[in-house]
Amino acid sequence: MNIKRTLLEEFPPAPIDPNEIICVKCIGDVVLKRLMNGRSKEICSVCGSGENFCVDAYFLAKISQDVIRKNFKICTKVPSENNFHLREIVSKVIQIKDERFSQIVASYLETSEGNSKGDQFFCKSYSYSALTLPFKSKRKEQDYLQEQWDAIALSLTHRQRYFNDEAARYFELLFDEAVKTEHKGLFKVALATVTILKAGFIFYRARKVENQADKGEMQKFPDRALGAPPKERAAHNRMNSSGVPLFYAASDRNTSIAEVRPSIGDEVAICQFQSERALKFFDFCGLNMHRSHPLLSYFIDDYAERKDRRNFLAYLHETIAHPVTSEPSRYIVTQAMAEYLRYKHKENFDGIIFKSVQHSGGINYVIFDESRSHKDVTKLNWQPSFAVKAKGKTEIVTISKIQYSGNWI
């Protein structure tokens, strides 16, 4: 919400009633906290401190009335867990824990003095509910949020693929929310979706053996034969379009085999690769953990959009890891997503982690090449390089058994 400093000057710099003063420490909303900087320091009626910037209840009623109108509606149905009194709405929007002070702000809203529009939206006898109520089932919520992802996929596939501001905005909001998520472990709190793997981490990479010449190359020169393909041979894949090489790897031997989808009798070459430096990944697996988010401010213009993106994070990992049909265009949205994380996101990720759908419990890694600017790739005979190196001998295995599981009808 773009509230100019001149707007704040319309309100009295010092509240009259000492029982209606609250300090910046007793308000949780981050936008309001910023707006309070530079105002007078008074004795807070909530915590008793006189060391912090303060505002009064009248100020909060005036500044929050439009936000409440925008995000809540008068509820005419019988009381339920989704209905709130105005005092509770005030507490939720401004993020005030003190019930007494929330009631003072609500009382101002219920009078013409605090309600500048003079309508009947704020009334002591009313209850309110959010404009977007919780869905009746997780399935209905997932369908609603999935439609937004599918709309971006459709736009990228059939309308505007290369300079799509709509898609860029969608990814920006989605991953800004994703990188802020936290996982509370037994002893510490850590970012849920940012994983840094130390130098020396072991990845597994596999390829089907097509002929004896291939086998010899894989055994003698694993870096070249089992590493990422040269740019001329980089095929269309989940996270890259044709001609854009990425290094795909797995967490273990069995997952790497499963990912190349061999048939019985096929030979598969497997080699370990070791990271040469620490690598930072966007980790989709973190979205499946018990996680927490910083509270969103109702005072930001894109509150509803950010709330939807945040809710979609619960389903995002399943969406990007889901097996795709043979139709190549189905990968376009995940390819655009990977490019956003690589080139546009401020974290400067070195790759992506997501679960394997070919092998239960397995993890897949996608590592970006080391070039960071267009100047790197315009050099004569440029080929991508990756911060991994083959370690040990190439192992050749012959597939003798394949297992299937599913929901049989």
Order of alpha helices (4+ residues) and beta strands (2+ residues): alpha-beta-alpha-beta-alpha-beta-alpha-alpha-beta-alpha-alpha-beta-beta-beta-beta-alpha-alpha-beta-alpha-beta-beta-beta-alpha-alpha-beta-beta-alpha-beta
